[in-house]
Amino acid sequence: MRPKTVTTPFLAFAVMLLCASAFGVLAQATGVKGKVRTNTGQGISGAVVTASKEGKEAGSARTSSDGGFELTGLDPGFYSVRVEADGYASGTLVGIEVKKNRVRNLGDRLFLSVDQGTLVILRGSVFFREGTSVTAAKVDLEKVNPDGSVQKIGSANSNVSGEFMFRRPDGKATYRVTARYKGVSGSKEIIVENAAVYRIAIILDLASKDR
């Protein structure tokens, strides 16, 4: 007489886990992942990544604190992937193929440049007394606080045309720009109201023949 097979509750639970595991292997995610970065390589947090197929939006995801994202639930096919973030120009990758049960890794290919329309841009030139350009003058940028104190923001050197540029976030502020060359300095203060390009000319009390 053959012994009767008894299925214990533990054995039944183990079989259920095995089936669930097998189903998980079969039902792998389909989509794209990657990292959104600035031109300097820093991850952009909170960017919106949208995948579209044949002109119709198929899904979207938001980047984490390091710029990483994973967008799944897509059908196999070819997609365009658009990335948007506040303060940056948007970007799009086209012809991205997504295969069944695969998450396409776009790596670090998604770069966004700063949208200059959202910035205060200080463009200036340094001149000698007679109006010729000063090359390699040191230019310091300071923020003048309401109480009269100053905060150093950054430094640059004028190029071969005597030009320099600083980029600052949008917002009302007072800035002081100081140029120095051969022990001679000159300063200008400028009040900015909002995002725009502001131009500055600094004339040093020095003749070009004395350089």
Residue frames as a rotation matrix with the C-alpha (Angstrom) as fourth column:
MET 1
0.580 0.815 0.000 0.00
0.815 -0.580 0.000 0.00
0.000 0.000 -1.000 0.00
ARG 2
-0.218 -0.707 0.673 1.53
0.654 -0.618 -0.437 3.32
0.724 0.345 0.597 -1.10
PRO 3
-0.472 0.002 -0.882 2.00
0.804 -0.408 -0.431 5.92
-0.361 -0.913 0.191 1.64
LYS 4
0.579 0.754 0.309 -0.33
0.811 -0.573 -0.120 8.89
0.086 0.320 -0.943 1.48
THR 5
-0.528 -0.748 0.401 1.30
0.711 -0.648 -0.273 12.22
0.464 0.142 0.874 0.59
VAL 6
0.482 0.634 -0.605 0.51
0.861 -0.471 0.192 14.96
-0.163 -0.613 -0.773 3.06
THR 7
-0.129 -0.475 0.870 1.12
0.556 -0.761 -0.333 18.59
0.821 0.442 0.362 2.17
THR 8
-0.145 0.002 -0.989 1.95
0.958 -0.249 -0.141 20.57
-0.247 -0.968 0.035 5.29
PRO 9
0.862 0.478 -0.167 1.04
0.444 -0.872 -0.205 24.29
-0.243 0.102 -0.965 5.56
PHE 10
0.275 -0.848 -0.453 4.76
-0.198 -0.511 0.836 25.14
-0.941 -0.140 -0.308 5.54
LEU 11
-0.553 -0.475 0.685 5.33
0.498 0.471 0.728 23.17
-0.668 0.743 -0.024 2.32
ALA 12
0.298 0.755 0.584 2.32
0.951 -0.185 -0.246 24.84
-0.078 0.629 -0.773 0.68
PHE 13
0.838 -0.029 -0.544 3.67
0.087 -0.978 0.187 28.28
-0.538 -0.205 -0.818 1.69
ALA 14
-0.179 -0.983 -0.041 7.10
-0.059 -0.031 0.998 27.41
-0.982 0.181 -0.052 0.26
VAL 15
-0.359 0.125 0.925 5.49
0.867 0.413 0.281 26.35
-0.347 0.902 -0.256 -3.03
MET 16
0.732 0.677 0.070 3.58
0.667 -0.692 -0.277 29.65
-0.139 0.249 -0.958 -3.17
LEU 17
0.514 -0.627 -0.585 6.81
-0.191 -0.748 0.635 31.61
-0.836 -0.215 -0.505 -2.62
LEU 18
-0.487 -0.716 0.500 8.53
0.303 0.399 0.866 29.64
-0.819 0.573 0.022 -5.39
CYS 19
0.038 0.603 0.797 5.66
0.994 0.061 -0.094 30.37
-0.105 0.796 -0.597 -7.80
ALA 20
0.884 0.297 -0.360 5.68
0.314 -0.949 -0.014 34.06
-0.346 -0.101 -0.933 -6.87
SER 21
0.092 -0.947 -0.308 9.44
-0.150 -0.319 0.936 34.19
-0.984 -0.040 -0.172 -7.43
ALA 22
-0.517 -0.239 0.822 9.10
0.676 0.474 0.564 32.54
-0.524 0.847 -0.084 -10.83
PHE 23
0.491 0.771 0.406 6.34
0.870 -0.412 -0.269 35.00
-0.040 0.486 -0.873 -11.79
GLY 24
0.720 -0.279 -0.636 8.59
0.002 -0.915 0.403 37.90
-0.694 -0.292 -0.658 -10.74
VAL 25
-0.397 -0.902 0.169 11.34
0.153 0.117 0.981 36.67
-0.905 0.416 0.091 -13.06
LEU 26
-0.336 0.342 0.878 8.87
0.930 0.268 0.251 36.43
-0.149 0.901 -0.408 -15.94
ALA 27
0.665 0.700 0.260 7.31
0.720 -0.694 0.025 39.86
0.197 0.171 -0.965 -15.23
GLN 28
-0.318 -0.857 -0.407 10.43
0.876 -0.429 0.220 41.98
-0.363 -0.286 0.887 -15.43
ALA 29
0.329 0.430 -0.841 10.09
0.215 -0.901 -0.377 45.74
-0.920 -0.057 -0.389 -15.82
THR 30
0.006 -0.270 0.963 10.22
0.999 -0.041 -0.018 47.44
0.045 0.962 0.269 -19.21
GLY 31
0.914 0.356 -0.193 11.40
0.373 -0.926 0.059 51.04
-0.158 -0.126 -0.979 -19.42
VAL 32
0.294 -0.828 0.477 14.32
0.341 -0.375 -0.862 53.45
0.893 0.416 0.172 -19.21
LYS 33
0.819 -0.120 -0.561 16.62
0.519 -0.262 0.813 54.75
-0.245 -0.957 -0.152 -16.51
GLY 34
0.144 -0.823 0.549 19.53
0.704 -0.305 -0.642 57.14
0.696 0.479 0.535 -16.25
LYS 35
0.022 -0.229 -0.973 20.86
0.867 -0.481 0.133 60.29
-0.498 -0.847 0.187 -14.63
VAL 36
0.683 0.247 0.687 20.20
0.565 -0.775 -0.282 63.95
0.463 0.581 -0.669 -15.42
ARG 37
0.085 -0.778 -0.623 23.22
0.905 -0.201 0.374 66.21
-0.416 -0.595 0.687 -14.92
THR 38
0.811 -0.009 -0.585 24.45
-0.137 -0.975 -0.175 69.75
-0.569 0.222 -0.792 -15.42
ASN 39
0.832 -0.539 -0.131 27.28
-0.151 0.009 -0.989 70.50
0.534 0.842 -0.074 -17.83
THR 40
-0.029 -0.867 0.498 29.64
-0.896 -0.199 -0.398 70.34
0.444 -0.458 -0.770 -14.86
GLY 41
-0.542 -0.200 -0.816 28.47
-0.109 0.980 -0.167 66.83
0.833 -0.002 -0.553 -13.95
GLN 42
-0.924 0.235 0.301 26.29
-0.322 -0.056 -0.945 67.65
-0.205 -0.970 0.127 -10.94
GLY 43
-0.695 0.717 0.048 23.03
0.702 0.663 0.261 65.71
0.155 0.215 -0.964 -10.64
ILE 44
-0.781 0.517 0.350 19.81
-0.444 -0.854 0.272 67.73
0.440 0.057 0.896 -11.07
SER 45
-0.873 0.480 -0.084 17.15
0.379 0.563 -0.735 66.94
-0.305 -0.673 -0.673 -8.47
GLY 46
-0.201 0.929 -0.310 13.44
0.162 -0.281 -0.946 67.15
-0.966 -0.240 -0.094 -9.26
ALA 47
-0.713 -0.049 -0.699 13.75
-0.649 -0.332 0.685 67.12
-0.265 0.942 0.205 -13.06
VAL 48
0.293 0.875 0.385 10.75
-0.427 0.480 -0.766 65.65
-0.855 0.060 0.514 -14.91
VAL 49
-0.829 -0.545 -0.124 11.57
-0.402 0.427 0.810 62.89
-0.389 0.722 -0.573 -17.41
THR 50
0.226 0.974 0.016 8.80
-0.531 0.137 -0.836 62.14
-0.817 0.181 0.548 -19.92
ALA 51
-0.817 -0.416 0.399 8.74
0.056 0.632 0.773 59.29
-0.574 0.654 -0.493 -22.44
SER 52
0.149 0.861 -0.486 6.58
-0.636 -0.293 -0.714 59.69
-0.758 0.415 0.504 -25.56
LYS 53
-0.675 -0.259 0.691 5.74
0.279 0.777 0.564 57.18
-0.683 0.573 -0.452 -28.28
GLU 54
-0.510 0.438 0.740 4.33
0.826 0.009 0.564 58.24
0.240 0.899 -0.367 -31.65
GLY 55
-0.592 0.171 0.787 3.63
-0.002 -0.977 0.212 61.70
0.806 0.124 0.579 -30.25
LYS 56
0.541 0.833 0.120 1.70
-0.206 -0.007 0.979 60.46
0.816 -0.554 0.168 -27.22
GLU 57
-0.206 -0.606 0.768 2.96
-0.910 -0.169 -0.377 60.65
0.359 -0.777 -0.517 -23.65
ALA 58
0.191 0.201 -0.961 3.55
-0.093 0.978 0.186 57.14
0.977 0.053 0.206 -22.27
GLY 59
0.686 0.029 -0.727 4.82
0.685 0.312 0.659 57.91
0.246 -0.950 0.194 -18.76
SER 60
0.331 -0.592 0.735 6.94
-0.251 -0.806 -0.536 60.22
0.910 -0.007 -0.415 -16.63
ALA 61
0.492 -0.277 -0.825 9.21
0.829 0.438 0.347 60.14
0.265 -0.855 0.445 -13.59
ARG 62
0.876 -0.231 0.423 10.98
-0.311 -0.942 0.128 62.68
0.369 -0.244 -0.897 -11.39
THR 63
0.106 -0.938 -0.329 14.70
0.086 0.339 -0.937 62.56
0.991 0.071 0.117 -10.63
SER 64
0.677 0.026 -0.735 16.02
0.710 0.240 0.662 61.87
0.194 -0.970 0.144 -7.14
SER 65
0.864 -0.318 -0.391 18.45
-0.008 -0.785 0.620 64.03
-0.504 -0.532 -0.680 -5.18
ASP 66
-0.149 -0.986 0.070 21.42
0.032 0.066 0.997 62.79
-0.988 0.151 0.022 -7.25
GLY 67
-0.273 0.105 -0.956 19.63
-0.860 -0.471 0.194 63.21
-0.430 0.876 0.219 -10.59
GLY 68
-0.987 -0.155 0.036 18.85
-0.128 0.909 0.396 59.52
-0.094 0.386 -0.918 -11.06
PHE 69
-0.092 0.995 -0.036 15.53
-0.908 -0.099 -0.407 58.19
-0.408 -0.005 0.913 -12.36
GLU 70
-0.970 -0.051 0.240 13.84
0.054 0.911 0.410 54.99
-0.239 0.410 -0.880 -13.50
LEU 71
-0.243 0.902 -0.358 10.71
-0.883 -0.358 -0.304 55.06
-0.402 0.242 0.883 -15.66
THR 72
-0.969 -0.072 0.235 9.03
-0.008 0.966 0.260 51.67
-0.245 0.250 -0.937 -16.09
GLY 73
-0.141 0.976 0.167 5.69
0.254 0.199 -0.946 50.36
-0.957 -0.091 -0.276 -17.34
LEU 74
-0.108 0.040 -0.993 6.45
-0.822 -0.566 0.067 51.18
-0.559 0.824 0.095 -20.98
ASP 75
0.829 0.345 0.439 5.54
0.003 0.784 -0.620 48.99
-0.559 0.516 0.650 -23.93
PRO 76
-0.144 -0.898 0.415 8.35
0.615 0.247 0.749 47.85
-0.775 0.363 0.517 -26.23
GLY 77
0.686 0.350 0.638 9.08
0.726 -0.381 -0.572 50.28
0.042 0.856 -0.516 -29.03
PHE 78
-0.423 -0.827 0.371 10.88
0.808 -0.530 -0.258 53.51
0.410 0.191 0.892 -29.91
TYR 79
0.585 0.603 -0.543 10.50
0.804 -0.520 0.289 56.57
-0.108 -0.605 -0.789 -27.68
SER 80
-0.057 -0.562 0.825 11.56
0.180 -0.819 -0.545 60.19
0.982 0.118 0.148 -27.37
VAL 81
0.216 0.018 -0.976 12.67
0.967 0.137 0.216 61.11
0.138 -0.990 0.012 -23.85
ARG 82
0.175 -0.063 0.982 12.24
0.166 -0.982 -0.093 64.75
0.970 0.179 -0.162 -22.78
VAL 83
-0.138 -0.313 -0.940 13.83
0.980 0.092 -0.175 66.24
0.142 -0.945 0.294 -19.66
GLU 84
0.192 0.263 0.945 12.65
0.154 -0.960 0.236 69.48
0.969 0.100 -0.225 -18.02
ALA 85
-0.002 -0.203 -0.979 13.83
0.997 0.069 -0.017 71.24
0.071 -0.977 0.202 -14.85
ASP 86
0.921 0.375 -0.105 13.29
0.387 -0.909 0.152 74.71
-0.038 -0.180 -0.983 -13.39
GLY 87
0.616 -0.691 -0.378 16.13
-0.375 -0.679 0.631 77.04
-0.693 -0.247 -0.678 -14.31
TYR 88
-0.488 -0.791 0.368 17.44
-0.043 0.443 0.896 74.83
-0.872 0.421 -0.250 -17.12
ALA 89
-0.222 0.357 -0.907 16.87
-0.971 -0.164 0.173 74.59
-0.087 0.920 0.383 -20.85
SER 90
0.536 0.507 0.675 14.94
-0.468 0.844 -0.262 71.42
-0.702 -0.176 0.690 -21.67
GLY 91
-0.517 -0.734 -0.441 16.49
-0.822 0.280 0.497 68.55
-0.241 0.619 -0.748 -23.64
THR 92
0.619 0.766 0.174 15.21
-0.636 0.619 -0.460 65.61
-0.460 0.174 0.871 -25.69
LEU 93
-0.694 -0.695 0.188 16.66
-0.458 0.628 0.630 62.29
-0.556 0.351 -0.753 -26.81
VAL 94
0.343 0.833 -0.434 14.94
-0.892 0.143 -0.429 60.67
-0.295 0.534 0.792 -29.79
GLY 95
0.354 -0.119 -0.928 14.89
-0.635 0.697 -0.332 57.16
0.687 0.707 0.171 -31.19
ILE 96
-0.529 -0.499 0.686 15.38
-0.847 0.355 -0.395 55.42
-0.046 -0.790 -0.611 -27.84
GLU 97
-0.079 0.484 -0.872 14.54
-0.433 0.771 0.467 51.73
0.898 0.414 0.148 -28.29
VAL 98
-0.302 0.102 0.948 12.93
-0.923 0.218 -0.317 49.97
-0.238 -0.971 0.028 -25.33
LYS 99
-0.509 0.042 -0.860 12.84
-0.413 0.864 0.287 46.17
0.755 0.501 -0.422 -25.45
LYS 100
0.557 0.826 -0.091 10.45
-0.374 0.347 0.860 43.84
0.741 -0.445 0.503 -23.64
ASN 101
0.931 -0.097 -0.353 11.47
0.350 0.517 0.781 42.96
0.107 -0.850 0.515 -20.07
ARG 102
-0.125 -0.992 0.037 14.45
0.948 -0.130 -0.291 45.31
0.293 -0.002 0.956 -20.30
VAL 103
0.798 0.225 -0.560 15.17
0.400 -0.891 0.212 48.64
-0.451 -0.393 -0.801 -18.62
ARG 104
0.485 -0.607 0.630 17.22
0.677 -0.195 -0.710 50.65
0.553 0.770 0.316 -21.08
ASN 105
0.385 -0.445 -0.809 20.06
0.712 -0.414 0.567 52.42
-0.587 -0.794 0.158 -19.29
LEU 106
0.836 -0.032 0.547 20.69
0.382 -0.682 -0.623 55.88
0.393 0.730 -0.558 -20.76
GLY 107
-0.018 -0.926 -0.376 23.62
0.970 0.074 -0.231 56.38
0.242 -0.369 0.897 -18.39
ASP 108
-0.087 -0.132 -0.987 24.85
0.578 -0.814 0.057 59.96
-0.811 -0.566 0.147 -17.94
ARG 109
-0.625 -0.205 0.753 23.83
0.780 -0.197 0.594 61.14
0.026 0.959 0.283 -21.42
LEU 110
0.377 0.870 0.319 21.13
0.801 -0.479 0.360 63.55
0.465 0.120 -0.877 -20.24
PHE 111
-0.622 -0.637 -0.456 22.76
0.763 -0.623 -0.171 66.97
-0.175 -0.454 0.874 -19.77
LEU 112
0.585 0.770 0.253 20.86
0.791 -0.611 0.030 70.22
0.178 0.183 -0.967 -19.22
SER 113
-0.586 -0.749 0.310 22.39
0.670 -0.663 -0.334 73.67
0.456 0.012 0.890 -19.58
VAL 114
-0.480 0.374 -0.794 21.37
0.591 -0.531 -0.607 76.62
-0.649 -0.760 0.034 -17.45
ASP 115
0.247 0.652 0.717 18.58
0.933 -0.359 0.005 78.69
0.261 0.668 -0.697 -18.98
GLN 116
-0.742 -0.668 -0.054 20.14
0.660 -0.714 -0.235 82.15
0.119 -0.211 0.970 -19.12
GLY 117
-0.308 0.716 0.626 16.70
0.041 -0.648 0.761 83.70
0.951 0.260 0.170 -19.24
THR 118
0.727 0.569 -0.384 16.36
0.367 0.151 0.918 82.87
0.580 -0.808 -0.099 -15.53
LEU 119
0.151 -0.801 -0.579 19.67
0.985 0.070 0.161 84.47
-0.088 -0.595 0.799 -14.49
VAL 120
0.916 -0.144 -0.374 21.17
-0.117 -0.989 0.093 87.85
-0.383 -0.041 -0.923 -13.73
ILE 121
0.441 -0.791 0.424 24.12
0.898 0.386 -0.213 88.16
0.005 0.474 0.880 -16.12
LEU 122
0.744 -0.317 -0.589 26.72
-0.061 -0.909 0.412 90.83
-0.666 -0.271 -0.695 -15.40
ARG 123
0.470 -0.589 0.658 28.79
0.881 0.263 -0.395 91.54
0.060 0.765 0.642 -18.52
GLY 124
0.866 -0.174 -0.469 31.55
-0.005 -0.941 0.339 94.10
-0.500 -0.291 -0.816 -18.39
SER 125
0.569 -0.741 0.357 34.77
0.601 0.078 -0.796 95.46
0.562 0.667 0.490 -19.85
VAL 126
0.551 -0.520 -0.653 37.91
0.488 -0.435 0.757 96.96
-0.677 -0.735 0.014 -18.32
PHE 127
0.736 -0.246 0.631 39.62
0.512 -0.408 -0.756 99.86
0.443 0.879 -0.174 -20.12
PHE 128
-0.395 -0.855 -0.337 42.79
0.914 -0.402 -0.050 101.89
-0.093 -0.328 0.940 -19.83
ARG 129
-0.255 0.255 -0.933 42.44
0.325 -0.886 -0.331 105.66
-0.911 -0.388 0.143 -19.49
GLU 130
-0.676 -0.084 -0.732 42.53
-0.555 -0.596 0.580 106.23
-0.485 0.799 0.356 -23.26
GLY 131
0.245 0.956 -0.159 39.89
-0.883 0.153 -0.445 103.57
-0.401 0.249 0.881 -23.90
THR 132
-0.165 -0.341 -0.926 41.92
-0.688 0.712 -0.139 100.53
0.707 0.614 -0.352 -24.95
SER 133
0.756 0.601 -0.258 41.12
-0.303 0.671 0.677 97.15
0.580 -0.434 0.690 -23.39
VAL 134
-0.098 -0.730 0.676 42.88
-0.995 0.053 -0.087 95.77
0.028 -0.681 -0.731 -20.33
THR 135
0.358 0.131 -0.924 43.80
-0.316 0.949 0.013 92.10
0.879 0.287 0.381 -20.59
ALA 136
-0.091 -0.379 -0.921 44.18
0.575 0.735 -0.360 89.91
0.813 -0.562 0.151 -17.47
ALA 137
-0.499 0.057 0.865 42.78
-0.622 -0.719 -0.311 92.43
0.604 -0.693 0.394 -15.01
LYS 138
-0.849 0.263 -0.457 41.53
0.482 0.741 -0.468 90.76
0.216 -0.618 -0.756 -11.84
VAL 139
-0.455 0.793 0.406 37.80
-0.496 -0.604 0.624 91.38
0.739 0.083 0.668 -11.40
ASP 140
-0.956 0.154 -0.251 36.06
0.294 0.539 -0.789 90.75
0.014 -0.828 -0.561 -8.06
LEU 141
-0.263 0.939 0.223 32.30
-0.092 -0.254 0.963 90.56
0.960 0.233 0.153 -7.55
GLU 142
-0.969 0.016 -0.246 30.78
0.246 0.098 -0.964 91.46
0.009 -0.995 -0.099 -4.18
LYS 143
-0.031 0.994 0.104 27.18
0.647 -0.059 0.760 91.64
0.762 0.091 -0.641 -2.99
VAL 144
-0.869 -0.190 0.458 26.36
-0.146 -0.784 -0.603 94.79
0.473 -0.591 0.653 -1.00
ASN 145
-0.450 0.700 -0.554 23.92
0.845 0.534 -0.011 93.97
0.288 -0.473 -0.832 1.79
PRO 146
0.434 0.730 0.528 21.24
0.488 -0.683 0.543 96.40
0.758 0.022 -0.652 3.03
ASP 147
0.891 -0.110 -0.441 23.29
0.386 -0.328 0.862 97.09
-0.239 -0.938 -0.250 6.20
GLY 148
0.762 -0.607 -0.224 26.29
-0.647 -0.722 -0.245 98.16
-0.013 0.331 -0.943 4.12
SER 149
0.045 -0.752 0.658 28.32
-0.407 0.587 0.700 95.01
-0.912 -0.300 -0.279 4.68
VAL 150
0.233 -0.043 -0.971 29.70
-0.969 0.074 -0.236 93.20
0.082 0.996 -0.024 1.65
GLN 151
0.439 -0.045 0.897 29.93
-0.208 0.967 0.151 89.53
-0.874 -0.253 0.415 0.73
LYS 152
-0.448 -0.671 -0.591 32.50
-0.775 -0.038 0.631 88.32
-0.446 0.740 -0.503 -1.78
ILE 153
0.621 0.774 0.129 30.83
-0.537 0.539 -0.649 86.27
-0.571 0.333 0.750 -4.51
GLY 154
0.658 -0.406 0.635 33.58
0.613 0.778 -0.137 85.39
-0.438 0.479 0.761 -6.94
SER 155
0.096 -0.717 -0.691 36.51
-0.352 -0.673 0.650 86.48
-0.931 0.181 -0.317 -9.10
ALA 156
0.746 0.046 0.664 37.46
0.571 0.469 -0.674 86.40
-0.343 0.882 0.324 -12.76
ASN 157
-0.367 -0.854 -0.369 40.09
0.309 -0.486 0.818 87.75
-0.877 0.186 0.442 -15.14
SER 158
0.486 0.512 -0.708 39.35
-0.471 -0.529 -0.706 89.96
-0.736 0.677 -0.016 -18.12
ASN 159
0.518 -0.252 0.818 40.01
0.621 0.768 -0.157 88.28
-0.588 0.589 0.554 -21.47
VAL 160
-0.480 -0.811 0.334 42.05
0.817 -0.274 0.508 89.58
-0.321 0.517 0.794 -24.42
SER 161
-0.252 0.474 0.843 39.21
0.563 -0.637 0.526 91.98
0.787 0.608 -0.106 -25.23
GLY 162
-0.886 -0.168 0.432 39.06
-0.222 -0.664 -0.714 93.24
0.407 -0.729 0.551 -21.64
GLU 163
-0.014 0.999 0.043 35.72
-0.671 -0.041 0.740 91.51
0.741 -0.019 0.671 -21.08
PHE 164
-0.986 -0.161 0.054 34.39
-0.147 0.651 -0.744 89.54
0.084 -0.742 -0.665 -18.09
MET 165
-0.139 0.984 -0.110 31.09
-0.506 0.024 0.862 87.96
0.851 0.176 0.495 -17.04
PHE 166
-0.962 -0.001 0.274 29.36
-0.245 0.448 -0.860 86.78
-0.122 -0.894 -0.432 -13.88
ARG 167
-0.320 0.898 -0.303 26.12
-0.073 0.295 0.953 84.79
0.945 0.327 -0.029 -13.57
ARG 168
-0.961 0.078 0.265 23.86
-0.270 -0.072 -0.960 85.20
-0.056 -0.994 0.090 -10.54
PRO 169
-0.580 0.814 0.024 20.41
0.810 0.580 -0.080 83.85
-0.079 -0.027 -0.997 -9.55
ASP 170
-0.217 0.627 0.748 17.35
0.382 -0.651 0.656 85.94
0.898 0.428 -0.099 -10.32
GLY 171
0.401 0.434 -0.807 16.43
0.912 -0.113 0.393 88.48
0.080 -0.894 -0.441 -7.63
LYS 172
0.799 -0.062 0.599 16.83
0.002 -0.994 -0.105 92.08
0.602 0.085 -0.794 -6.60
ALA 173
0.568 -0.690 -0.449 20.32
0.758 0.226 0.611 92.87
-0.320 -0.687 0.652 -5.29
THR 174
0.893 -0.431 -0.134 23.14
-0.451 -0.864 -0.227 95.40
-0.018 0.263 -0.965 -5.31
TYR 175
0.698 -0.702 0.140 26.53
0.703 0.710 0.052 94.25
-0.136 0.062 0.989 -6.60
ARG 176
0.676 -0.611 -0.411 29.95
-0.517 -0.792 0.325 95.90
-0.524 -0.007 -0.852 -6.55
VAL 177
0.834 -0.449 0.320 32.41
0.550 0.635 -0.543 95.04
0.041 0.629 0.777 -9.32
THR 178
0.683 -0.682 -0.262 36.07
-0.427 -0.664 0.614 95.93
-0.593 -0.307 -0.745 -8.78
ALA 179
0.880 -0.462 0.116 38.82
0.353 0.469 -0.810 95.62
0.319 0.753 0.576 -11.39
ARG 180
0.682 -0.724 -0.102 42.53
-0.274 -0.383 0.882 95.70
-0.678 -0.574 -0.459 -10.50
TYR 181
0.782 -0.517 0.349 45.60
0.587 0.420 -0.692 95.89
0.211 0.746 0.631 -12.71
LYS 182
-0.101 -0.954 0.282 49.20
0.630 -0.281 -0.724 96.89
0.770 0.105 0.629 -11.91
GLY 183
-0.696 -0.206 -0.688 48.17
0.715 -0.287 -0.638 98.22
-0.066 -0.935 0.347 -8.50
VAL 184
-0.887 0.456 -0.075 45.41
-0.462 -0.881 0.106 100.43
-0.018 0.129 0.992 -9.91
SER 185
-0.726 0.684 0.073 41.75
0.653 0.719 -0.239 99.65
-0.216 -0.126 -0.968 -9.20
GLY 186
-0.810 0.587 0.013 38.33
-0.550 -0.765 0.335 100.90
0.206 0.264 0.942 -10.18
SER 187
-0.829 0.554 0.079 34.83
0.415 0.703 -0.578 99.95
-0.375 -0.446 -0.813 -8.95
LYS 188
-0.668 0.744 0.030 31.22
-0.525 -0.499 0.690 100.19
0.528 0.445 0.723 -10.06
GLU 189
-0.773 0.545 0.324 28.02
-0.011 0.500 -0.866 99.38
-0.634 -0.673 -0.381 -8.18
ILE 190
-0.759 0.565 -0.323 24.97
-0.420 -0.047 0.906 98.13
0.497 0.823 0.273 -10.02
ILE 191
-0.493 0.707 0.506 21.43
-0.539 0.209 -0.816 97.52
-0.683 -0.676 0.278 -8.78
VAL 192
-0.913 0.225 -0.340 19.66
-0.161 0.568 0.807 94.58
0.375 0.792 -0.482 -10.43
GLU 193
-0.334 0.893 0.301 15.90
-0.928 -0.257 -0.269 94.16
-0.163 -0.370 0.915 -10.33
ASN 194
0.622 0.572 0.535 15.34
-0.405 0.820 -0.404 90.82
-0.670 0.035 0.742 -12.06
ALA 195
0.085 -0.581 0.809 16.77
0.535 0.712 0.455 88.34
-0.841 0.394 0.371 -14.54
ALA 196
0.993 0.113 -0.021 18.41
0.044 -0.544 -0.838 90.25
-0.107 0.832 -0.545 -17.40
VAL 197
0.201 -0.960 0.196 21.78
0.948 0.140 -0.287 91.15
0.248 0.244 0.938 -18.89
TYR 198
0.945 0.015 -0.326 23.45
0.151 -0.906 0.396 94.11
-0.289 -0.424 -0.858 -17.16
ARG 199
0.475 -0.788 0.392 26.49
0.691 0.058 -0.721 95.80
0.545 0.613 0.572 -18.72
ILE 200
0.845 -0.307 -0.438 29.35
0.225 -0.540 0.811 97.50
-0.486 -0.784 -0.387 -16.86
ALA 201
0.532 -0.758 0.377 32.37
0.391 -0.175 -0.904 99.50
0.751 0.629 0.203 -18.03
ILE 202
0.821 -0.364 -0.439 35.27
0.371 -0.245 0.896 100.12
-0.434 -0.899 -0.066 -15.64
ILE 203
0.675 -0.620 0.400 37.97
0.124 -0.439 -0.890 102.63
0.727 0.650 -0.219 -16.62
LEU 204
0.534 -0.597 -0.599 41.27
0.824 0.208 0.527 102.40
-0.191 -0.775 0.603 -14.75
ASP 205
0.945 -0.269 -0.184 43.35
-0.274 -0.962 -0.002 105.53
-0.176 0.053 -0.983 -14.15
LEU 206
0.062 -0.920 0.388 46.27
0.020 0.390 0.921 104.01
-0.998 -0.050 0.042 -16.00
ALA 207
0.351 -0.013 -0.936 47.67
-0.881 -0.344 -0.325 104.52
-0.318 0.939 -0.132 -19.47
SER 208
0.995 0.074 0.062 48.26
-0.045 0.926 -0.376 101.53
-0.085 0.371 0.925 -21.71
LYS 209
0.455 -0.890 -0.021 51.90
-0.221 -0.090 -0.971 102.61
0.863 0.446 -0.238 -22.18
ASP 210
-0.093 -0.472 0.877 52.43
-0.956 -0.202 -0.211 102.09
0.277 -0.858 -0.432 -18.43
ARG 211
0.843 0.508 0.179 51.43
-0.538 0.807 0.242 98.45
-0.022 -0.300 0.954 -18.47
